[in-house]
Amino acid sequence: MMSRQDKVILRKKILSERKSLASEEFQEKNRQICDRIKSWKIFCEAKTVLAYFSFRQEPDLMPLITNEKRWGFPTCVGNDLLWHSWQPGEAVNSGKHGIREPLRKEAPIPTTEVDLIIVPTVACDRSGYRLGYGGGYYDRLLTSPQWKNCPTVGVVFNFAYLDRLPREAWDIKLQYVCTESCLDKF
């Protein structure tokens, strides 16, 4: 069994590998991921999608963002995430940890209106578990009963899609993982 320290070491390794991607390689892998998501039935049928602003060279979802869907992005409030609407061209704030956040111009998006959550990840495994940044925001969010039936997809590059990740009791399994070469369901 792997320890919490193993998660720290693995997180550093994957983040370092992600950071070392050459610009052209990053752009090509990112294009392939976005093309895969664009052709995915669940994404195509979704009206409201929760996403993330790319951070630390995560796959960048901006090629997916159009005015044809309602987009929600997280704001950190204490230990929780609230989701606010954002469309291309609108201003953003620098939030907790330096991650971009939409301006809180209206009430958060109700959970009942969300059709898909695209979850940021450092790595995922072939059972649907994810390794995040260690803050527990998404594990807390996804344990809430109101989110249980909403499809979740983790987005990672192939090198961060591993056979098995270290797991702890509170880790939440995602329903899908998307890389540049596959979209797997669990």
Backbone as CSV, one residue per row, in Angstrom:
resi,resn,N_x,N_y,N_z,CA_x,CA_y,CA_z,C_x,C_y,C_z
1,MET,0.840,-1.184,0.000,0.000,0.000,0.000,0.887,1.250,0.000
2,MET,0.494,2.238,-0.779,1.271,3.470,-0.882,0.856,4.444,0.205
3,SER,1.797,5.274,0.611,1.544,6.235,1.677,1.201,7.611,1.116
4,ARG,0.835,8.494,2.026,0.584,9.884,1.650,1.855,10.503,1.062
5,GLN,3.011,10.113,1.594,4.295,10.598,1.062,4.478,10.157,-0.389
6,ASP,3.993,8.948,-0.717,4.063,8.482,-2.104,3.264,9.401,-3.020
7,LYS,2.118,9.901,-2.536,1.317,10.851,-3.328,2.105,12.131,-3.584
8,VAL,2.791,12.628,-2.562,3.575,13.863,-2.694,4.680,13.678,-3.744
9,ILE,5.378,12.555,-3.658,6.469,12.281,-4.599,5.931,12.125,-6.013
10,LEU,4.855,11.368,-6.177,4.260,11.159,-7.491,3.748,12.474,-8.070
11,ARG,3.103,13.294,-7.259,2.591,14.593,-7.705,3.737,15.443,-8.254
12,LYS,4.844,15.514,-7.524,6.002,16.308,-7.977,6.545,15.777,-9.295
13,LYS,6.627,14.460,-9.427,7.156,13.836,-10.644,6.281,14.178,-11.856
14,ILE,4.975,14.005,-11.712,4.050,14.265,-12.828,4.041,15.756,-13.180
15,LEU,4.005,16.622,-12.172,4.008,18.069,-12.448,5.290,18.482,-13.160
16,SER,6.400,17.889,-12.783,7.674,18.184,-13.443,7.647,17.729,-14.902
17,GLU,7.103,16.550,-15.138,7.008,16.042,-16.508,6.074,16.917,-17.343
18,ARG,4.978,17.330,-16.757,4.033,18.201,-17.464,4.685,19.532,-17.808
19,LYS,5.414,20.083,-16.852,6.080,21.374,-17.055,7.149,21.300,-18.144
20,SER,7.749,20.117,-18.320,8.834,19.970,-19.287,8.352,19.763,-20.722
21,LEU,7.035,19.666,-20.928,6.528,19.499,-22.294,6.906,20.706,-23.152
22,ALA,7.463,20.440,-24.316,7.747,21.523,-25.274,6.423,22.118,-25.734
23,SER,6.445,23.376,-26.097,5.226,24.086,-26.480,4.473,23.371,-27.600
24,GLU,5.175,22.932,-28.633,4.517,22.258,-29.763,3.887,20.944,-29.324
25,GLU,4.589,20.192,-28.476,4.068,18.925,-27.991,2.831,19.159,-27.118
26,PHE,2.900,20.161,-26.237,1.752,20.500,-25.401,0.549,20.854,-26.276
27,GLN,0.767,21.714,-27.268,-0.341,22.154,-28.128,-0.975,20.984,-28.874
28,GLU,-0.150,20.065,-29.381,-0.680,18.917,-30.119,-1.467,17.981,-29.199
29,LYS,-0.910,17.650,-28.038,-1.606,16.781,-27.089,-2.912,17.443,-26.634
30,ASN,-2.850,18.733,-26.383,-4.028,19.474,-25.939,-5.107,19.468,-27.023
31,ARG,-4.707,19.676,-28.275,-5.669,19.656,-29.385,-6.362,18.300,-29.471
32,GLN,-5.591,17.224,-29.312,-6.158,15.878,-29.389,-7.172,15.642,-28.260
33,ILE,-6.833,16.085,-27.060,-7.774,15.944,-25.932,-9.055,16.724,-26.209
34,CYS,-8.925,17.973,-26.617,-10.111,18.796,-26.870,-10.956,18.231,-28.008
35,ASP,-10.310,17.710,-29.059,-11.062,17.088,-30.158,-11.840,15.874,-29.658
36,ARG,-11.227,15.089,-28.776,-11.882,13.895,-28.232,-13.113,14.313,-27.412
37,ILE,-12.959,15.346,-26.588,-14.088,15.811,-25.772,-15.186,16.401,-26.653
38,LYS,-14.804,17.187,-27.671,-15.800,17.806,-28.559,-16.690,16.774,-29.251
39,SER,-16.151,15.596,-29.515,-16.933,14.579,-30.223,-17.647,13.609,-29.273
40,TRP,-17.490,13.784,-27.972,-18.083,12.920,-26.964,-19.557,13.261,-26.802
41,LYS,-20.400,12.255,-26.865,-21.851,12.452,-26.803,-22.291,13.209,-25.550
42,ILE,-21.760,12.842,-24.395,-22.168,13.507,-23.146,-21.838,14.993,-23.197
43,PHE,-20.661,15.341,-23.712,-20.290,16.752,-23.839,-21.199,17.457,-24.852
44,CYS,-21.427,16.820,-25.989,-22.251,17.439,-27.036,-23.663,17.747,-26.544
45,GLU,-24.207,16.866,-25.710,-25.577,17.051,-25.223,-25.665,17.948,-23.987
46,ALA,-24.543,18.207,-23.344,-24.538,19.021,-22.114,-24.877,20.473,-22.431
47,LYS,-25.719,21.055,-21.597,-26.046,22.479,-21.723,-25.216,23.323,-20.756
48,THR,-24.960,22.773,-19.551,-24.151,23.465,-18.544,-22.985,22.564,-18.153
49,VAL,-21.773,23.086,-18.348,-20.550,22.329,-18.084,-19.713,23.089,-17.064
50,LEU,-19.268,22.374,-16.024,-18.321,22.951,-15.069,-16.925,22.554,-15.524
51,ALA,-16.023,23.515,-15.546,-14.678,23.282,-16.066,-13.657,23.943,-15.143
52,TYR,-12.463,24.149,-15.640,-11.397,24.785,-14.878,-10.537,25.616,-15.811
53,PHE,-9.895,26.624,-15.246,-8.893,27.382,-15.984,-7.565,26.651,-15.815
54,SER,-6.880,26.412,-16.924,-5.622,25.671,-16.898,-4.615,26.324,-15.952
55,PHE,-3.928,25.473,-15.182,-2.983,25.901,-14.161,-1.822,24.915,-14.182
56,ARG,-0.616,25.395,-14.106,0.567,24.524,-14.098,0.608,23.593,-15.300
57,GLN,0.297,24.120,-16.458,0.325,23.401,-17.734,-0.595,22.175,-17.748
58,GLU,-1.747,22.324,-17.097,-2.800,21.314,-17.235,-3.318,21.379,-18.666
59,PRO,-3.979,20.320,-19.134,-4.660,20.450,-20.416,-5.561,21.695,-20.391
60,ASP,-5.478,22.478,-21.439,-6.177,23.756,-21.531,-7.508,23.556,-22.248
61,LEU,-8.607,23.840,-21.566,-9.940,23.612,-22.104,-10.480,24.767,-22.943
62,MET,-9.732,25.844,-23.078,-10.249,27.019,-23.785,-10.728,26.714,-25.207
63,PRO,-10.111,25.769,-25.957,-10.663,25.458,-27.280,-12.092,24.903,-27.238
64,LEU,-12.529,24.429,-26.090,-13.895,23.897,-25.949,-14.913,24.981,-25.651
65,ILE,-14.444,26.099,-25.112,-15.344,27.115,-24.564,-15.966,27.939,-25.686
66,THR,-17.269,27.778,-25.826,-18.028,28.566,-26.797,-19.270,29.098,-26.086
67,ASN,-19.913,30.028,-26.733,-21.149,30.594,-26.170,-22.348,29.671,-26.366
68,GLU,-22.127,28.503,-26.974,-23.222,27.564,-27.200,-23.616,26.823,-25.922
69,LYS,-22.743,26.861,-24.903,-23.012,26.198,-23.637,-22.887,27.216,-22.510
70,ARG,-23.466,26.884,-21.393,-23.253,27.669,-20.172,-22.053,27.040,-19.469
71,TRP,-21.061,27.860,-19.158,-19.830,27.387,-18.531,-19.733,27.888,-17.112
72,GLY,-19.366,27.002,-16.223,-19.135,27.370,-14.835,-17.693,27.076,-14.460
73,PHE,-17.090,28.005,-13.727,-15.719,27.842,-13.255,-15.710,28.052,-11.749
74,PRO,-14.786,27.379,-11.058,-14.821,27.406,-9.599,-14.218,28.664,-8.986
75,THR,-14.787,29.033,-7.860,-14.181,30.015,-6.966,-14.025,29.313,-5.622
76,CYS,-12.881,29.507,-5.004,-12.623,28.903,-3.691,-13.190,29.808,-2.609
77,VAL,-14.052,29.259,-1.787,-14.637,29.973,-0.659,-14.412,29.086,0.564
78,GLY,-13.448,29.460,1.383,-13.065,28.606,2.500,-12.496,27.305,1.971
79,ASN,-13.079,26.190,2.373,-12.653,24.874,1.882,-13.560,24.316,0.798
80,ASP,-14.420,25.164,0.253,-15.391,24.712,-0.736,-15.205,25.405,-2.073
81,LEU,-15.794,24.802,-3.101,-15.836,25.395,-4.434,-17.262,25.834,-4.728
82,LEU,-17.406,27.051,-5.221,-18.674,27.538,-5.751,-18.457,27.756,-7.243
83,TRP,-19.512,27.568,-8.020,-19.392,27.617,-9.475,-20.129,28.835,-10.015
84,HIS,-19.394,29.674,-10.737,-19.977,30.883,-11.317,-19.830,30.849,-12.840
85,SER,-20.831,31.410,-13.505,-20.820,31.453,-14.975,-19.665,32.295,-15.484
86,TRP,-19.132,31.885,-16.623,-18.076,32.637,-17.302,-18.158,32.325,-18.785
87,GLN,-17.971,33.340,-19.606,-17.933,33.182,-21.063,-16.668,33.849,-21.591
88,PRO,-16.200,33.426,-22.774,-14.983,34.021,-23.345,-15.067,35.543,-23.398
89,GLY,-13.975,36.174,-23.015,-13.888,37.631,-23.044,-14.229,38.297,-21.719
90,GLU,-14.861,37.549,-20.802,-15.192,38.129,-19.498,-13.954,38.153,-18.607
91,ALA,-13.933,39.099,-17.696,-12.795,39.260,-16.789,-12.715,38.110,-15.790
92,VAL,-11.517,37.915,-15.255,-11.284,36.920,-14.208,-10.471,37.567,-13.090
93,ASN,-10.534,36.952,-11.928,-9.705,37.350,-10.780,-8.606,36.322,-10.598
94,SER,-7.560,36.711,-9.903,-6.578,35.742,-9.434,-7.034,35.329,-8.050
95,GLY,-7.396,34.061,-7.910,-7.960,33.585,-6.667,-6.946,32.894,-5.784
96,LYS,-7.460,32.085,-4.891,-6.638,31.321,-3.966,-5.633,30.478,-4.755
97,HIS,-4.420,30.426,-4.299,-3.341,29.654,-4.926,-2.932,30.220,-6.290
98,GLY,-3.396,31.421,-6.647,-3.046,32.023,-7.928,-3.826,31.474,-9.106
99,ILE,-4.865,30.709,-8.850,-5.685,30.125,-9.915,-6.747,31.145,-10.329
100,ARG,-6.923,31.295,-11.645,-7.929,32.240,-12.139,-9.334,31.802,-11.734
101,GLU,-10.164,32.795,-11.419,-11.555,32.559,-11.040,-12.440,33.567,-11.752
102,PRO,-13.679,33.179,-12.075,-14.608,34.158,-12.667,-15.014,35.183,-11.609
103,LEU,-15.426,36.338,-12.079,-15.970,37.332,-11.157,-17.301,36.814,-10.626
104,ARG,-17.578,37.069,-9.388,-18.838,36.611,-8.779,-19.919,37.656,-9.024
105,LYS,-20.423,37.663,-10.237,-21.386,38.693,-10.630,-22.834,38.293,-10.387
106,GLU,-23.052,37.028,-10.090,-24.412,36.535,-9.845,-24.332,35.351,-8.896
107,ALA,-25.456,34.793,-8.557,-25.483,33.626,-7.669,-24.779,32.445,-8.343
108,PRO,-24.224,31.547,-7.540,-23.587,30.363,-8.122,-24.574,29.537,-8.944
109,ILE,-24.034,28.759,-9.879,-24.851,27.874,-10.708,-25.449,26.776,-9.821
110,PRO,-26.766,26.573,-9.880,-27.392,25.507,-9.084,-26.942,24.124,-9.565
111,THR,-26.710,23.224,-8.643,-26.254,21.875,-9.000,-27.238,21.164,-9.924
112,THR,-28.512,21.469,-9.798,-29.534,20.809,-10.613,-29.428,21.169,-12.093
113,GLU,-28.695,22.221,-12.421,-28.563,22.642,-13.812,-27.288,22.128,-14.482
114,VAL,-26.441,21.421,-13.742,-25.143,20.989,-14.267,-25.264,19.630,-14.953
115,ASP,-24.718,19.535,-16.181,-24.778,18.305,-16.965,-23.460,17.539,-17.001
116,LEU,-22.344,18.208,-16.692,-21.031,17.579,-16.781,-20.036,18.394,-15.966
117,ILE,-19.127,17.682,-15.267,-18.030,18.342,-14.557,-16.717,17.835,-15.138
118,ILE,-15.916,18.743,-15.685,-14.576,18.418,-16.152,-13.634,18.756,-15.004
119,VAL,-13.024,17.713,-14.434,-12.267,17.831,-13.189,-10.774,17.959,-13.473
120,PRO,-10.109,18.975,-12.905,-8.660,19.067,-13.082,-7.959,17.962,-12.299
121,THR,-6.910,17.426,-12.851,-6.188,16.345,-12.196,-4.695,16.480,-12.455
122,VAL,-3.905,15.961,-11.556,-2.473,15.803,-11.801,-2.281,14.475,-12.524
123,ALA,-2.976,13.428,-12.061,-2.908,12.107,-12.681,-4.219,11.378,-12.411
124,CYS,-4.483,10.358,-13.220,-5.626,9.461,-13.015,-5.129,8.036,-13.178
125,ASP,-5.908,7.107,-12.617,-5.543,5.710,-12.846,-6.640,4.992,-13.618
126,ARG,-6.350,3.768,-13.999,-7.225,3.002,-14.881,-8.451,2.429,-14.172
127,SER,-8.667,2.886,-12.926,-9.897,2.562,-12.200,-10.759,3.802,-12.002
128,GLY,-10.272,4.959,-12.469,-11.041,6.195,-12.369,-10.686,7.083,-11.197
129,TYR,-9.678,6.711,-10.417,-9.265,7.561,-9.303,-8.301,8.625,-9.803
130,ARG,-8.296,9.760,-9.098,-7.457,10.884,-9.505,-6.500,11.289,-8.403
131,LEU,-5.434,11.888,-8.826,-4.496,12.538,-7.911,-4.611,14.022,-8.199
132,GLY,-5.055,14.779,-7.202,-5.197,16.221,-7.367,-3.988,16.931,-6.794
133,TYR,-4.190,18.178,-6.423,-3.089,18.978,-5.880,-2.957,18.846,-4.374
134,GLY,-3.866,18.119,-3.731,-3.737,17.852,-2.305,-4.631,18.680,-1.405
135,GLY,-5.443,19.566,-1.975,-6.312,20.404,-1.149,-7.640,19.755,-0.787
136,GLY,-8.033,18.711,-1.502,-9.271,17.999,-1.213,-10.542,18.677,-1.696
137,TYR,-10.426,19.760,-2.468,-11.613,20.506,-2.892,-12.588,19.625,-3.684
138,TYR,-12.066,18.898,-4.669,-12.950,18.091,-5.516,-13.453,16.851,-4.795
139,ASP,-12.648,16.246,-3.932,-13.144,15.101,-3.158,-14.303,15.531,-2.264
140,ARG,-14.179,16.700,-1.621,-15.287,17.201,-0.786,-16.516,17.495,-1.646
141,LEU,-16.296,18.135,-2.783,-17.403,18.472,-3.675,-18.137,17.212,-4.134
142,LEU,-17.380,16.234,-4.604,-17.995,15.065,-5.221,-18.595,14.081,-4.219
143,THR,-18.328,14.260,-2.923,-18.989,13.418,-1.915,-20.359,13.968,-1.545
144,SER,-20.653,15.192,-1.943,-21.957,15.791,-1.647,-23.045,15.077,-2.438
145,PRO,-24.160,14.733,-1.788,-25.228,13.986,-2.467,-25.742,14.662,-3.741
146,GLN,-25.770,15.999,-3.766,-26.327,16.677,-4.945,-25.470,16.498,-6.202
147,TRP,-24.224,16.051,-6.056,-23.342,15.865,-7.220,-23.245,14.407,-7.651
148,LYS,-23.833,13.486,-6.920,-23.663,12.042,-7.161,-24.006,11.608,-8.582
149,ASN,-25.027,12.191,-9.181,-25.488,11.733,-10.494,-24.940,12.530,-11.666
150,CYS,-24.087,13.505,-11.389,-23.531,14.336,-12.463,-22.273,13.654,-13.030
151,PRO,-22.213,13.445,-14.343,-21.026,12.834,-14.927,-19.764,13.660,-14.644
152,THR,-18.684,12.938,-14.325,-17.393,13.572,-14.058,-16.345,12.983,-14.986
153,VAL,-15.470,13.832,-15.506,-14.373,13.369,-16.354,-13.087,14.059,-15.923
154,GLY,-12.059,13.268,-15.693,-10.727,13.789,-15.428,-9.979,13.889,-16.750
155,VAL,-9.195,14.935,-16.904,-8.484,15.177,-18.155,-6.989,15.210,-17.863
156,VAL,-6.248,14.278,-18.476,-4.802,14.185,-18.271,-4.110,13.807,-19.574
157,PHE,-2.821,14.068,-19.621,-2.013,13.580,-20.733,-1.721,12.099,-20.511
158,ASN,-1.427,11.372,-21.578,-1.186,9.924,-21.483,-0.180,9.558,-20.401
159,PHE,0.907,10.325,-20.271,1.944,9.961,-19.299,1.447,10.050,-17.852
160,ALA,0.318,10.721,-17.634,-0.250,10.862,-16.290,-1.449,9.939,-16.078
161,TYR,-1.665,9.018,-17.005,-2.734,8.025,-16.891,-2.062,6.712,-16.498
162,LEU,-2.114,6.408,-15.221,-1.314,5.335,-14.640,-2.155,4.107,-14.311
163,ASP,-1.490,2.984,-14.106,-2.203,1.750,-13.762,-2.925,1.868,-12.425
164,ARG,-2.231,2.388,-11.417,-2.847,2.524,-10.092,-2.201,3.682,-9.345
165,LEU,-3.037,4.480,-8.721,-2.578,5.589,-7.888,-2.681,5.208,-6.420
166,PRO,-1.887,5.852,-5.562,-2.107,5.687,-4.130,-3.493,6.243,-3.790
167,ARG,-4.228,5.529,-2.942,-5.596,5.950,-2.604,-5.759,6.040,-1.102
168,GLU,-6.658,6.948,-0.729,-7.043,7.063,0.675,-8.565,6.950,0.745
169,ALA,-9.092,6.722,1.917,-10.516,6.444,2.087,-11.410,7.533,1.488
170,TRP,-10.965,8.780,1.492,-11.812,9.886,1.028,-11.692,10.149,-0.471
171,ASP,-10.789,9.452,-1.172,-10.636,9.670,-2.615,-11.901,9.228,-3.345
172,ILE,-12.349,10.044,-4.273,-13.576,9.805,-5.021,-13.234,9.384,-6.446
173,LYS,-13.905,8.358,-6.889,-13.703,7.823,-8.235,-14.456,8.693,-9.253
174,LEU,-13.792,8.989,-10.373,-14.429,9.694,-11.473,-15.154,8.684,-12.361
175,GLN,-16.073,9.173,-13.183,-16.803,8.273,-14.078,-16.081,8.060,-15.408
176,TYR,-15.263,9.051,-15.801,-14.549,8.984,-17.075,-13.160,9.597,-16.907
177,VAL,-12.237,9.158,-17.778,-10.924,9.794,-17.907,-10.671,10.000,-19.396
178,CYS,-10.228,11.200,-19.745,-9.917,11.528,-21.131,-8.442,11.888,-21.246
179,THR,-7.764,11.276,-22.221,-6.385,11.619,-22.566,-6.369,11.926,-24.059
180,GLU,-5.179,12.191,-24.590,-5.088,12.447,-26.027,-5.368,11.201,-26.857
181,SER,-5.332,10.003,-26.244,-5.563,8.789,-27.047,-6.769,7.962,-26.619
182,CYS,-7.465,8.343,-25.530,-8.624,7.532,-25.123,-9.589,8.341,-24.279
183,LEU,-10.809,7.814,-24.201,-11.843,8.307,-23.281,-12.443,7.058,-22.644
184,ASP,-12.055,6.775,-21.413,-12.466,5.551,-20.737,-13.573,5.815,-19.739
185,LYS,-14.486,4.845,-19.630,-15.596,4.913,-18.671,-15.339,3.889,-17.569
186,PHE,-15.733,4.237,-16.323,-15.552,3.344,-15.177,-16.873,3.010,-14.524
